[in-house]
């Protein structure tokens, strides 16, 4: 089931057709621009040859950035989200009792 539109993107001179969820076109274009920039930086460094190797190195670098951002200085974003969800559930549990007070 296709829940979005297809669009053509260009990464390092190669065209790719991807499905883009409705309402996420701008985010996809930003992701393509970021990936393209990172791959070109790796290629231009001259240390990695071949588009497949460049893509893998870019993926590793971007994944490292993501994981570092999640746990920067001991701050675990996933744990933070779990704690917020727990607090939300606790609030949801006591809110109906508050309606009976008024």
For each residue, the residues with C-beta under 8 A, 3 or more apart:
1:
2: 6 19
3: 21 22
4: 19 20 21 22 24
5: 19 20 22 25
6: 2 17 18 19 20
7: 17 18 20 25 28
8: 15 16 17 18
9: 15 16 17 18 28 29 32
10: 13 14 15 16 32 36
11: 14 16 32 35 36 39
12: 36 39 40 43 51 54
13: 10
14: 10 11 51
15: 8 9 10
16: 8 9 10 11
17: 6 7 8 9
18: 6 7 8 9 28
19: 2 4 5 6
20: 4 5 6 7 24 25 28
21: 3 4 24
22: 3 4 5
23:
24: 4 20 21 27 28
25: 5 7 20 28 29
26: 29 30
27: 24 30 31
28: 7 9 18 20 24 25 31 32
29: 9 25 26 32 33
30: 26 27 33 34
31: 27 28 34 35
32: 9 10 11 28 29 35 36
33: 29 30 36 37
34: 30 31 37 38 62
35: 11 31 32 38 39 58 62
36: 10 11 12 32 33 39 40
37: 33 34 40 41
38: 34 35 41 42 58 61 62
39: 11 12 35 36 42 43 54 55 58
40: 12 36 37 43 44
41: 37 38 44 45
42: 38 39 45 47 48 54 57 58 61
43: 12 39 40 48 54
44: 40 41
45: 41 42 48
46:
47: 42
48: 42 43 45 53 54 57
49: 53 54
50: 53 54
51: 12 14 54 55
52: 55 56
53: 48 49 50 56 57
54: 12 39 42 43 48 49 50 51 57 58
55: 39 51 52 58 59
56: 52 53 59 60
57: 42 48 53 54 60 61
58: 35 38 39 42 54 55 61 62
59: 55 56 62 63
60: 56 57 63 64
61: 38 42 57 58 64 65
62: 34 35 38 58 59 65 66
63: 59 60 66 67
64: 60 61 67 68
65: 61 62 68 69
66: 62 63 69 70
67: 63 64 70 71
68: 64 65 71 72
69: 65 66 72 77
70: 66 67 75 76 77 78
71: 67 68 74 75 76 77
72: 68 69 75
73:
74: 71
75: 70 71 72 80
76: 70 71 79 80
77: 69 70 71 80 81
78: 70 81 82
79: 76 82 83
80: 75 76 77 83 84
81: 77 78 84 85
82: 78 79 85 86
83: 79 80 86 87
84: 80 81 87 88
85: 81 82 88 89
86: 82 83 89 90
87: 83 84 90 91
88: 84 85 91 92
89: 85 86 92 93
90: 86 87 93 94
91: 87 88 94 95
92: 88 89 95
93: 89 90 96
94: 90 91 97 98
95: 91 92 98 99
96: 93 99 100
97: 94 100 101
98: 94 95 101 102
99: 95 96 102
100: 96 97
101: 97 98
102: 98 99
